Amino acid sequence: MPEMIDGVSDRKQALLDAILMHVVFDGWSDEAFSAAAADCDMDEVAARSLCPRGAIDLAGMYHRAGDSVMIAKARENADALAQMRYSERVATLIEWRIDAVDDKEAVRKASVLFAMPQNVTEGAKLVWGTADAIWNVLGDTSDDVNWYSKRTILSGVYGSCIVFWLGDESENHVDTRGFIQRRIDNVMQFEKAKGVARKNPVLAPLMSLTGALFAGVKAPVERDDLPGRWAPKEN
């Protein structure tokens, strides 16, 4: 990784391949972008025509390439995934997404880039995209507020796993795999707690009221059509 992404030009892919050796020293910066363009015998104007925002466009491309690798592996191992419990599938997909990265330093530098105030939204969008990709692989068909809650929770889980992985020096990142499982277990406990609350005679009315308030929230028709739709519930 990175591998060629569908719909990405060869020239843009060449820029991504070239910038990685410079990211180690200069981060996802203008300096690294200029050096990558020079390595590709491309002038700055031509490079900017492909990536108007420079290195941040390539950092986003690098992240999405990891999503593509995970999706491809999931398709190749669909039968094996189907034999797992649901929580195991989620944990496995997170592991495969992390395994898709062969340059930890590039991710470390990207985490710095997307922590900058002007780039936080872009970083959140990329993590949300990963969570969305995982749920789509799992065959999620939710069309209501659960579409959002699932991706929001998984975004938080995935983000925390990446932070742990960046500091993990265990062999084959075995500690990261344990951390992933613990985080998934925490989420499953939360879902069980919600189920218990719905059956509780005291809390059930509150849960019903909450459900009614969000009944009109619908998933976006298109993946980029955020924040989605509001469709009043028919009587």
N, C-alpha and C positions, 0 to 999 in steps of 0.2 A: 504494500500500500504506500503511496496512492496508485490506484489503477485507473485506466481510462474510464471516464464517466460518460454514459450516454448523453449525447447532445452537447458535449464539450469539444471545442475545436482542438486540433492537434497543437496549434500554436499556444493556446492557453494551457494545455496540458504540459507542454514543454516548459513554460514559465513556472508552473507548480513544481515540476521535477527539479528545475534549476535552483529555485529559491531555498529548498530545504537545507542545502549545505551552508547557506548564509544565515539562515534563521538561528542556528546554534550560537552564532557569535553576535548577530545584530538584531535578533528577534524578528517578528513580522513587521518590519519597518520600511520606510522609504529607501533607506540605504540597501537593505536586502533586496528590495524589489528592483532597484536600479542595477544591482549586480547581477540579478537573475536575467534581466533584459539583455545586459551586455553578454552574458554567457550564451544567450540564444541568438546573438548577432541581430538584436532587435533594438531599434532606437526607442527612446522614452515615449515619444508620441504614439508610436505603433503599439507599444506595450499598454499604454494608458487607454487606448481605444478598446483593448480587450478587457482590461481591468480598470475601470474609471477611478475606483477607490484605492488602487494599488494593492499593497500586501494584504489588506483586510479581505479583499475579494478572493485572494488565493487561500487565505486561512479558512474562509468559509467553504471553499471548494474542497480543501483537504478534509474538513470535517464531514462533508456530505459524501466524500469518497468512502469514508469509514462506514457510513450508513449503508452504502451500496454493497460493500463487501459482506456486511452482516446479513443483508437481505438475500444475497446470492447463496450464502452458506445455509441459511434457513431453508431456502427452496431445495437445496441439494440434500438436506437432512430432514425433510418434512415428515417422513415416516417415523424417524427416531423421536422427533419432537412430539408427535401425536401420542407416543407411548408414555410420555411424562405427565406428572401432575401439573396442574396449571401454574402453580408457584414455581415449579422447577423449570417450566418453559420460559417464564419471565427471567429467572436468574440466568439460565443458559444463554438467552439472547443478549443480556447485558454483558456476560462474559465474552461472547463472540464479538460484540461491538468493541470491547476493549482490546481483544486479541487482534482486531483488524488494524490496530495501530502498531507500526514497527519503529516509530520514532517518538519516544517518550518526551524528548526535549522539545520537539515541535509542538506537542500538546501543552507542555509546561509554558512555553513562550506564548502560545495562543491564549492560555488562561490569563496571562498578564494582559495581553492585548484586549481581551473581552471584559476584563475587570475595569478598564478605563471608563469613566462616566459616559463619554460619547459613544462607546461601543457596547454598553451593557445590554441594550435592547437587541442588538444583532446577536450577541452571545446567547441570550435567552431564547431567541428564535431558533437558533441552531440546536440547542438542547431539546427544545420542544419538538423540533423536527425528528430528532432521534427517538423520542418517546412515541411520537406519532407513528414512526416506521415500525417500532416494536409492536404496538397495538394492532397495526394493520397486518403484520405477519401473523399475529395471534388470531386474526379473523374477527376483530372487534366490529360489531354491527350497531353499537349504541348511537342514537341520534338525538339524545336529550342532554341534560346537564352532566350526565355521567361521562359523556364524550370528553368534556373538559376536565372533570375531576380526575379521571383515569390518567390523562396526559399530564396534568399538573402534579399529581402525586409521583408518577414515574419520572418526571423531569427532576424532581427533588431527589429521588432515589439515585438516579443515574449521575446527577451532579455530585452527590456526596461520594459515590463510588469512584468517580474520576479523581476527586481530591485525595481519597485514600490511596488509590493506585499510584498516583504521582509520588507518594512518599514510601511506597512499598518496596522493600529490598529483599523480600523473601524469594526463595527459589521458585521459578515458574509462577510467581505472584500468587502463591497458595493462600497467603493472608488476605489478599483482595477477594478471592473467591469465597472465603469464609465471611468476609464483611458483607459481600453482596447477599449471601444467604440470610444473614442476620437482618439486614435491612428489609428484605422481602418478607421475612417472618414478622417483622414489626408491622408492615402494611397489612398483612393477612389478619393479624390480631385486631387491628383497627377496624377492618371490614367485619370481622366477627362481632366486635363490640356494637357496631351499627345495627347488625341483625338482632342482637339481644335487645337493643333500645327500642326497636320497632315492635317487639313483643311485650315490652314493659308497659303495664297499664298507665303508669304515670308519664312516661316519656313518649309513648306512642302518639298522643295528640300533637305534641310538638314536632315529631318527625313527619307526621302527616301534613302539618301546616307548612313546614319547610319544603316538602315535596310539592305542595300546591303552588307555593310562591315561585318555584323554578320550573313549573310544568311547561311554560312556554319557551324555555331556552332550547334551541335546536343547534345541532352541529352545522358547520359551514357546508354549503353545497360543494364548493371547491376548496382544496386544501389551503389556498392562499386567501380565501374569502373570510378572513377573520375580522371581527370577533364572532361571526356567525349570524344566527337568525333568532328572531323572537316570533313565535307563532302562538297566538292566544289559544288556550285550550277550548275546544268546542264543547258546548253544553249538551 
